[in-house]
Amino acid sequence: MLNNRADSVAFDKVAACEPQWIGLCQVQDILGKTGKVLLHAGPPFSDVEHIPEPVLNSLCIGAIYEGWAAERSDALDLIMSGAITVAAAQDHNIVVPLAGVVSPSMQLLVVSDARNPEARKYSVFNEGMVHCTRLGVMNPQLPRHLTWLNTEFADWVGKRLQKPMLLLPIIKAALAQGDDCHGRTMAGSALIATELRQQSKDAIPDDIDAFLNESLAFALNVWMAACSLMMAAAEGVAGSSLITRAGGNGIEFGVQVAAQPGQWIITAAPALQGAIEAAHAGRTALGAIGDSAVVDFMGLGGQVLNTAEQSFANLKAYLPDDALTRPEKVLSGPITGFGGRAGATNARSAAANASSPLILLGMIETTGEAGRIGGGVVDIPAAFFEQVLSEAGL
């Protein structure tokens, strides 16, 4: 139970939010006429010189995809000179996973609140399991794949969103099938694919059908936008410590609280605890990276390991002893749309209980050569939430 009135008011707003996928739009529709801009996960970088190689690789892919550069060296010059602006995606209400990139010509999933349609959050498409900017490697096939994803595939999806897709019932069903909705999203991806297929009797092109069948993480980006929307419902509640944004850029990790919209509170990106795949033995991973942390802070991912049995089994060796009791220490109250599971991290509870939400993340190799080298869990130092309360004046 929350014992702070401001946190209770903020939580009620979060719990009332009903995210729905209502359609698509282009990134440039959100950014406006701001010139050459590329967006990344987590808080802003203090200097382009601090951007890690995997993120730089994805930014360069974005520049090549947009036609601003022909190859990496040209794109890198534009980024380092400031000719291309680099900014945090969440500062534009967009979420992006791991080391991924958002560029103006890409399509965005538009997720709104059924009770407040003007409240919206956005996410890029999940790129599948083969050609992915989220891995942070210079894959020469990526620009072509991004073109297909944001034209042919996007056109097909857009025609099947003539009516809103309510997301909480799908999340609830995915949880019941063993998903954690972050590290494990297979059930949710299949459920969303089924919803899309059922919206039309037209034959599905083979390449689109194959992509949906093979994209086991397709739902993740949808869940990211939904969780981001729910968390943001608390923004502006004076005195509330509910976390409204969260993410890492590989160097730093940051959150925002309801009482201080727009103010990032930052710490060094925590290391991931997990197994590095045998093929990548000897390699190292970046610190926490990606906006997908919003899923865990909202109460899914690392907070539902008691029902996501396979996720728990895969990570058990790397989890703290109190992993299954963390939710009751950091979350605010039951969310009907999560099947009554608790949701919404608040900094007051985390600080009072010297605890933090566990975040399930992919391990992205430091040099930008190998991409994803394993999966693990991030245990944010509990002291960070004392810092959050102090910097937010709570």
PyMOL commands that set and color helices and strands:
alter all, ss='L'
color gray80, all
select helices_A, chain A and resi 5-16+27-31+48-50+53-65+72-81+89-92+133-135+142-159+168-176+186-197+206-214+218-232+278-280+293-298+301-303+309-318+323-330+336-338+347-352+383-391
alter helices_A, ss='H'
color red, helices_A
select strands_A, chain A and resi 19-26+37-40+85-88+94-95+107-113+116-124+165-166+243-249+252-257+265-268+273-276+289-290+331-334+342-345+358-364+372-379
alter strands_A, ss='S'
color yellow, strands_A
deselect
rebuild
show_as cartoon
